[in-house]
Amino acid sequence: MGVIPKGEAMTTLLLAGGGDLVDSAGQPHLNSPEAVAALQWLRELQYPDKCLYVNTDYMSVPFSSKLIASFIYSSASLPYNQEASQKGGFEYQAVPIPGVAGKTPRYLMQGTNIAMFANKSKEEKSAAWKVIRFLTSPENGAYFCARSGYMPYRYSMLEQAELKSYMAAHADYATAARLVLSDQGVQEPKVRAWEGIRQEIDKVVDQALSRPDADPVALLNDLQKQAEKRLRQN
């Protein structure tokens, strides 16, 4: 299996295994049993037999060349997988991220943001709103998603004929979209400190995969302390 040594390698498994990134009070919950299980699972694949292909490349690259048989990553890789399977003469299937029996799985949602800056002129804001309306209209959204692998970001997009036909013809995309549309998606916390916390999670995953002597529990306990510190500072 291929894996990129970044935070999502762990957090996707954590969420699919019934865990949370934060607790009910909005505090980091990164050394939970679910987090330990997710990081330990990656460790067991890596050591001692090194069953993981660890690389910073997009995993659709080694997948396309048949260097790896599977990977967990963004739906944005789906168009590249589809092209590779057609050119390479192989079939593949997209399935939900492995979870834990008895736990309710959820799936990490990420994406590029659209923002309106408050300190811009009235004219600039007016022009920006036109761009936002253009990008988020059901018609244009369906056009974009049917070509990029990105998930629908408005329910009304599903009524568009283009996206309907695309989902009917691409089972891998439809599998991922149904998880989002059944409200099983989870966004990362919308707090200023989270970007820094994400960097801390990246470090932990990289250490867990690169150091044979790494202790998942110790790494995650330290991660929890660093996350709490960043929140206090912000």
RANORVEN-V463440 format. One line per field, one symbol per residue. ss: DSSP state (H for helix, E for strand, L for the rest). burial: 1 if it has 16 or more other C-alpha atoms within 10 Angstrom, else 0. A space follows every 50 residues. Layout:
# RANORVEN-V463440
ss: ???
burial: ???
This chain:
# RANORVEN-V463440
ss: LEELLLLHHHHHHHHHLLLLLELLLLLELLLLHHHHHHHHHHHHHHLLLL LLEELLLLHHHHHHLLLLLLELLLHHHHHHHHHHHHHHLLLLLLLLLLLL LLLLLLEEELLLLLLLLLLLLHHHHHHHHHHHHHHHLHHHHHHHHHHHLL LLLLHHHHHLHHHHHHHHHLHHHHHHHHHHHLLLEEELLLLLLHHHHHHH HHHHHHHHHHLLLLLHHHHHHHHHHHHHHHHHHL
burial: 11111111111111111111100000011111011111110110011000 01110000110111000101111111111111011000000001001010 00001111000000000000000000010000000101101111110011 11100011010010011000011101101100011100000011001101 1111111110000001101101110111011000
